[in-house]
Amino acid sequence: MAGFAAVVVAVAVMAFGSQLARINPALAVILELVVVAGVAPSVWRLRRASVWRWLVYGAAAGVVAGWTALLVGAA
Protein backbone atom coordinates (compact mmCIF):
# COMPACT_ATOMS: atom_id res chain seq x y z
CA MET A 1 0.00 0.00 0.00
CA ALA A 2 2.83 2.40 0.83
CA GLY A 3 4.57 1.58 -2.44
CA PHE A 4 1.46 2.32 -4.46
CA ALA A 5 0.99 5.64 -2.66
CA ALA A 6 4.64 6.51 -3.25
CA VAL A 7 4.40 5.82 -6.97
CA VAL A 8 1.16 7.77 -7.41
CA VAL A 9 2.44 10.79 -5.47
CA ALA A 10 5.84 10.73 -7.19
CA VAL A 11 4.23 10.68 -10.63
CA ALA A 12 1.86 13.50 -9.65
CA VAL A 13 4.68 15.64 -8.26
CA MET A 14 6.82 15.05 -11.36
CA ALA A 15 3.97 15.79 -13.77
CA PHE A 16 2.89 18.92 -11.91
CA GLY A 17 6.44 20.19 -11.47
CA SER A 18 7.63 19.50 -15.00
CA GLN A 19 4.68 21.24 -16.60
CA LEU A 20 5.01 24.25 -14.33
CA ALA A 21 8.76 24.38 -15.00
CA ARG A 22 8.03 24.74 -18.69
CA ILE A 23 6.21 27.97 -17.87
CA ASN A 24 8.52 29.33 -15.18
CA PRO A 25 10.98 27.31 -13.05
CA ALA A 26 10.77 29.67 -10.07
CA LEU A 27 6.99 29.45 -10.13
CA ALA A 28 7.24 25.66 -10.20
CA VAL A 29 9.38 25.57 -7.07
CA ILE A 30 7.15 27.99 -5.19
CA LEU A 31 3.92 26.23 -6.11
CA GLU A 32 5.33 22.78 -5.30
CA LEU A 33 6.31 24.02 -1.85
CA VAL A 34 2.91 25.65 -1.30
CA VAL A 35 1.04 22.50 -2.31
CA VAL A 36 3.11 20.21 -0.09
CA ALA A 37 3.00 22.64 2.83
CA GLY A 38 -0.78 22.87 2.48
CA VAL A 39 -1.41 19.14 2.29
CA ALA A 40 1.20 18.02 4.82
CA PRO A 41 -0.64 18.93 8.06
CA SER A 42 -3.81 17.13 7.03
CA VAL A 43 -1.97 14.05 5.85
CA TRP A 44 0.37 13.99 8.85
CA ARG A 45 -2.60 13.78 11.25
CA LEU A 46 -3.65 10.53 9.57
CA ARG A 47 -0.39 8.76 10.45
CA ARG A 48 -1.79 7.63 13.81
CA ALA A 49 -4.58 5.59 12.18
CA SER A 50 -3.39 2.03 11.57
CA VAL A 51 -4.51 1.78 7.94
CA TRP A 52 -3.76 5.32 6.86
CA ARG A 53 -0.22 5.45 8.25
CA TRP A 54 1.15 3.40 5.35
CA LEU A 55 -0.40 5.76 2.84
CA VAL A 56 1.10 8.71 4.70
CA TYR A 57 4.57 7.17 4.71
CA GLY A 58 4.23 6.25 1.05
CA ALA A 59 3.08 9.77 0.16
CA ALA A 60 6.04 11.26 2.02
CA ALA A 61 8.42 8.97 0.16
CA GLY A 62 6.69 9.85 -3.11
CA VAL A 63 7.17 13.57 -2.55
CA VAL A 64 10.87 13.06 -1.86
CA ALA A 65 11.25 10.80 -4.90
CA GLY A 66 9.33 13.21 -7.13
CA TRP A 67 11.41 16.20 -6.06
CA THR A 68 14.60 14.21 -6.49
CA ALA A 69 13.57 13.19 -9.99
CA LEU A 70 12.74 16.78 -10.89
CA LEU A 71 16.09 18.02 -9.59
CA VAL A 72 18.01 15.30 -11.43
CA GLY A 73 16.05 15.99 -14.60
CA ALA A 74 16.73 19.73 -14.35
CA ALA A 75 20.48 19.25 -13.98
VMD Tcl script that builds the backbone (N, CA, C; Angstrom):
set m [mol new atoms 225]
animate dup $m
set s [atomselect $m all]
$s set {name element resname resid chain x y z} {
  {N N MET 1 A 0.821 -1.180 0.000}
  {CA C MET 1 A 0.000 0.000 0.000}
  {C C MET 1 A 0.875 1.257 0.000}
  {N N ALA 2 A 1.941 1.242 0.786}
  {CA C ALA 2 A 2.835 2.399 0.833}
  {C C ALA 2 A 3.546 2.589 -0.507}
  {N N GLY 3 A 3.914 1.489 -1.135}
  {CA C GLY 3 A 4.573 1.577 -2.435}
  {C C GLY 3 A 3.681 2.180 -3.503}
  {N N PHE 4 A 2.415 1.766 -3.500}
  {CA C PHE 4 A 1.465 2.319 -4.459}
  {C C PHE 4 A 1.286 3.811 -4.237}
  {N N ALA 5 A 1.144 4.229 -2.977}
  {CA C ALA 5 A 0.988 5.644 -2.661}
  {C C ALA 5 A 2.233 6.423 -3.083}
  {N N ALA 6 A 3.401 5.836 -2.867}
  {CA C ALA 6 A 4.643 6.511 -3.246}
  {C C ALA 6 A 4.725 6.723 -4.748}
  {N N VAL 7 A 4.350 5.704 -5.507}
  {CA C VAL 7 A 4.401 5.821 -6.968}
  {C C VAL 7 A 3.405 6.860 -7.471}
  {N N VAL 8 A 2.185 6.828 -6.965}
  {CA C VAL 8 A 1.159 7.773 -7.411}
  {C C VAL 8 A 1.569 9.210 -7.080}
  {N N VAL 9 A 2.043 9.432 -5.870}
  {CA C VAL 9 A 2.438 10.788 -5.475}
  {C C VAL 9 A 3.674 11.241 -6.242}
  {N N ALA 10 A 4.638 10.363 -6.435}
  {CA C ALA 10 A 5.844 10.733 -7.189}
  {C C ALA 10 A 5.495 11.121 -8.620}
  {N N VAL 11 A 4.638 10.363 -9.260}
  {CA C VAL 11 A 4.234 10.684 -10.632}
  {C C VAL 11 A 3.478 12.012 -10.664}
  {N N ALA 12 A 2.608 12.242 -9.696}
  {CA C ALA 12 A 1.860 13.500 -9.646}
  {C C ALA 12 A 2.787 14.691 -9.430}
  {N N VAL 13 A 3.741 14.546 -8.531}
  {CA C VAL 13 A 4.683 15.640 -8.264}
  {C C VAL 13 A 5.533 15.918 -9.508}
  {N N MET 14 A 5.997 14.862 -10.167}
  {CA C MET 14 A 6.823 15.052 -11.360}
  {C C MET 14 A 6.022 15.681 -12.500}
  {N N ALA 15 A 4.802 15.231 -12.701}
  {CA C ALA 15 A 3.975 15.787 -13.774}
  {C C ALA 15 A 3.645 17.252 -13.507}
  {N N PHE 16 A 3.229 17.552 -12.288}
  {CA C PHE 16 A 2.885 18.918 -11.912}
  {C C PHE 16 A 4.112 19.828 -12.025}
  {N N GLY 17 A 5.222 19.376 -11.465}
  {CA C GLY 17 A 6.436 20.193 -11.473}
  {C C GLY 17 A 7.023 20.395 -12.856}
  {N N SER 18 A 7.031 19.358 -13.662}
  {CA C SER 18 A 7.627 19.496 -14.997}
  {C C SER 18 A 6.810 20.418 -15.896}
  {N N GLN 19 A 5.509 20.354 -15.781}
  {CA C GLN 19 A 4.681 21.243 -16.600}
  {C C GLN 19 A 4.769 22.691 -16.138}
  {N N LEU 20 A 4.833 22.887 -14.830}
  {CA C LEU 20 A 5.014 24.250 -14.331}
  {C C LEU 20 A 6.396 24.791 -14.686}
  {N N ALA 21 A 7.405 23.943 -14.671}
  {CA C ALA 21 A 8.763 24.382 -14.997}
  {C C ALA 21 A 8.870 24.824 -16.451}
  {N N ARG 22 A 8.033 24.298 -17.295}
  {CA C ARG 22 A 8.032 24.736 -18.693}
  {C C ARG 22 A 7.565 26.179 -18.804}
  {N N ILE 23 A 6.703 26.595 -17.877}
  {CA C ILE 23 A 6.213 27.967 -17.871}
  {C C ILE 23 A 7.224 28.887 -17.191}
  {N N ASN 24 A 7.585 28.519 -15.943}
  {CA C ASN 24 A 8.524 29.329 -15.177}
  {C C ASN 24 A 9.101 28.450 -14.061}
  {N N PRO 25 A 10.390 28.187 -14.070}
  {CA C PRO 25 A 10.984 27.306 -13.055}
  {C C PRO 25 A 10.821 27.820 -11.618}
  {N N ALA 26 A 10.934 29.120 -11.420}
  {CA C ALA 26 A 10.772 29.674 -10.068}
  {C C ALA 26 A 9.334 29.477 -9.586}
  {N N LEU 27 A 8.389 29.664 -10.467}
  {CA C LEU 27 A 6.985 29.449 -10.132}
  {C C LEU 27 A 6.737 27.985 -9.781}
  {N N ALA 28 A 7.391 27.086 -10.474}
  {CA C ALA 28 A 7.235 25.657 -10.197}
  {C C ALA 28 A 7.711 25.320 -8.789}
  {N N VAL 29 A 8.844 25.844 -8.403}
  {CA C VAL 29 A 9.378 25.568 -7.067}
  {C C VAL 29 A 8.446 26.132 -6.002}
  {N N ILE 30 A 8.024 27.353 -6.183}
  {CA C ILE 30 A 7.148 27.993 -5.189}
  {C C ILE 30 A 5.826 27.248 -5.062}
  {N N LEU 31 A 5.213 26.911 -6.171}
  {CA C LEU 31 A 3.919 26.226 -6.107}
  {C C LEU 31 A 4.044 24.807 -5.566}
  {N N GLU 32 A 5.124 24.109 -5.878}
  {CA C GLU 32 A 5.332 22.778 -5.299}
  {C C GLU 32 A 5.437 22.869 -3.783}
  {N N LEU 33 A 6.179 23.850 -3.293}
  {CA C LEU 33 A 6.312 24.024 -1.845}
  {C C LEU 33 A 4.990 24.396 -1.194}
  {N N VAL 34 A 4.212 25.249 -1.844}
  {CA C VAL 34 A 2.909 25.652 -1.300}
  {C C VAL 34 A 1.957 24.456 -1.243}
  {N N VAL 35 A 1.939 23.658 -2.284}
  {CA C VAL 35 A 1.043 22.495 -2.308}
  {C C VAL 35 A 1.421 21.497 -1.216}
  {N N VAL 36 A 2.686 21.177 -1.110}
  {CA C VAL 36 A 3.113 20.212 -0.094}
  {C C VAL 36 A 2.901 20.768 1.310}
  {N N ALA 37 A 3.209 22.038 1.513}
  {CA C ALA 37 A 3.001 22.642 2.833}
  {C C ALA 37 A 1.521 22.707 3.191}
  {N N GLY 38 A 0.651 22.835 2.213}
  {CA C GLY 38 A -0.782 22.873 2.477}
  {C C GLY 38 A -1.377 21.507 2.774}
  {N N VAL 39 A -0.876 20.493 2.118}
  {CA C VAL 39 A -1.410 19.141 2.294}
  {C C VAL 39 A -0.781 18.419 3.483}
  {N N ALA 40 A 0.450 18.744 3.795}
  {CA C ALA 40 A 1.201 18.017 4.821}
  {C C ALA 40 A 0.514 17.954 6.188}
  {N N PRO 41 A -0.009 19.047 6.732}
  {CA C PRO 41 A -0.639 18.933 8.060}
  {C C PRO 41 A -1.831 17.986 8.094}
  {N N SER 42 A -2.647 18.023 7.071}
  {CA C SER 42 A -3.811 17.132 7.026}
  {C C SER 42 A -3.397 15.677 6.903}
  {N N VAL 43 A -2.427 15.423 6.057}
  {CA C VAL 43 A -1.973 14.051 5.849}
  {C C VAL 43 A -1.220 13.548 7.082}
  {N N TRP 44 A -0.441 14.415 7.710}
  {CA C TRP 44 A 0.374 13.993 8.847}
  {C C TRP 44 A -0.497 13.578 10.034}
  {N N ARG 45 A -1.677 14.182 10.178}
  {CA C ARG 45 A -2.596 13.778 11.253}
  {C C ARG 45 A -3.094 12.347 11.071}
  {N N LEU 46 A -3.140 11.878 9.854}
  {CA C LEU 46 A -3.645 10.533 9.574}
  {C C LEU 46 A -2.646 9.435 9.922}
  {N N ARG 47 A -1.407 9.786 10.213}
  {CA C ARG 47 A -0.388 8.762 10.450}
  {C C ARG 47 A -0.648 7.932 11.689}
  {N N ARG 48 A -1.489 8.388 12.584}
  {CA C ARG 48 A -1.790 7.631 13.807}
  {C C ARG 48 A -2.826 6.529 13.569}
  {N N ALA 49 A -3.600 6.634 12.507}
  {CA C ALA 49 A -4.577 5.590 12.177}
  {C C ALA 49 A -3.835 4.409 11.556}
  {N N SER 50 A -4.172 3.204 11.978}
  {CA C SER 50 A -3.391 2.034 11.568}
  {C C SER 50 A -3.371 1.805 10.055}
  {N N VAL 51 A -4.475 2.024 9.388}
  {CA C VAL 51 A -4.510 1.781 7.943}
  {C C VAL 51 A -3.905 2.942 7.178}
  {N N TRP 52 A -4.188 4.147 7.595}
  {CA C TRP 52 A -3.756 5.324 6.856}
  {C C TRP 52 A -2.270 5.607 6.986}
  {N N ARG 53 A -1.627 5.104 8.045}
  {CA C ARG 53 A -0.221 5.455 8.251}
  {C C ARG 53 A 0.650 5.000 7.094}
  {N N TRP 54 A 0.333 3.872 6.468}
  {CA C TRP 54 A 1.152 3.404 5.347}
  {C C TRP 54 A 0.983 4.295 4.127}
  {N N LEU 55 A -0.208 4.811 3.939}
  {CA C LEU 55 A -0.405 5.759 2.841}
  {C C LEU 55 A 0.358 7.049 3.096}
  {N N VAL 56 A 0.368 7.488 4.352}
  {CA C VAL 56 A 1.096 8.712 4.700}
  {C C VAL 56 A 2.589 8.525 4.459}
  {N N TYR 57 A 3.148 7.416 4.916}
  {CA C TYR 57 A 4.573 7.171 4.714}
  {C C TYR 57 A 4.904 7.018 3.225}
  {N N GLY 58 A 4.027 6.379 2.492}
  {CA C GLY 58 A 4.226 6.252 1.049}
  {C C GLY 58 A 4.149 7.597 0.345}
  {N N ALA 59 A 3.204 8.434 0.759}
  {CA C ALA 59 A 3.076 9.767 0.162}
  {C C ALA 59 A 4.315 10.604 0.463}
  {N N ALA 60 A 4.825 10.516 1.675}
  {CA C ALA 60 A 6.042 11.259 2.020}
  {C C ALA 60 A 7.221 10.793 1.172}
  {N N ALA 61 A 7.345 9.495 1.005}
  {CA C ALA 61 A 8.424 8.968 0.160}
  {C C ALA 61 A 8.223 9.382 -1.295}
  {N N GLY 62 A 6.982 9.428 -1.740}
  {CA C GLY 62 A 6.691 9.846 -3.110}
  {C C GLY 62 A 7.053 11.293 -3.369}
  {N N VAL 63 A 6.803 12.152 -2.401}
  {CA C VAL 63 A 7.174 13.566 -2.554}
  {C C VAL 63 A 8.688 13.703 -2.669}
  {N N VAL 64 A 9.399 13.006 -1.810}
  {CA C VAL 64 A 10.870 13.065 -1.859}
  {C C VAL 64 A 11.377 12.507 -3.189}
  {N N ALA 65 A 10.821 11.390 -3.624}
  {CA C ALA 65 A 11.247 10.797 -4.898}
  {C C ALA 65 A 10.905 11.706 -6.080}
  {N N GLY 66 A 9.731 12.307 -6.049}
  {CA C GLY 66 A 9.334 13.213 -7.130}
  {C C GLY 66 A 10.221 14.442 -7.216}
  {N N TRP 67 A 10.525 15.034 -6.065}
  {CA C TRP 67 A 11.407 16.202 -6.059}
  {C C TRP 67 A 12.811 15.832 -6.510}
  {N N THR 68 A 13.272 14.663 -6.079}
  {CA C THR 68 A 14.599 14.212 -6.487}
  {C C THR 68 A 14.649 14.018 -8.007}
  {N N ALA 69 A 13.617 13.405 -8.550}
  {CA C ALA 69 A 13.572 13.186 -9.994}
  {C C ALA 69 A 13.527 14.512 -10.752}
  {N N LEU 70 A 12.793 15.476 -10.229}
  {CA C LEU 70 A 12.741 16.781 -10.888}
  {C C LEU 70 A 14.095 17.474 -10.842}
  {N N LEU 71 A 14.777 17.383 -9.700}
  {CA C LEU 71 A 16.089 18.020 -9.586}
  {C C LEU 71 A 17.122 17.347 -10.491}
  {N N VAL 72 A 17.083 16.028 -10.560}
  {CA C VAL 72 A 18.013 15.300 -11.430}
  {C C VAL 72 A 17.699 15.608 -12.899}
  {N N GLY 73 A 16.433 15.691 -13.223}
  {CA C GLY 73 A 16.047 15.991 -14.595}
  {C C GLY 73 A 16.392 17.415 -15.001}
  {N N ALA 74 A 16.413 18.337 -14.047}
  {CA C ALA 74 A 16.731 19.731 -14.345}
  {C C ALA 74 A 18.225 19.952 -14.510}
  {N N ALA 75 A 19.018 19.061 -13.927}
  {CA C ALA 75 A 20.482 19.252 -13.975}
  {C C ALA 75 A 21.079 18.839 -15.286}
}
mol reanalyze $m
mol bondsrecalc $m
mol representation Tube
mol addrep $m
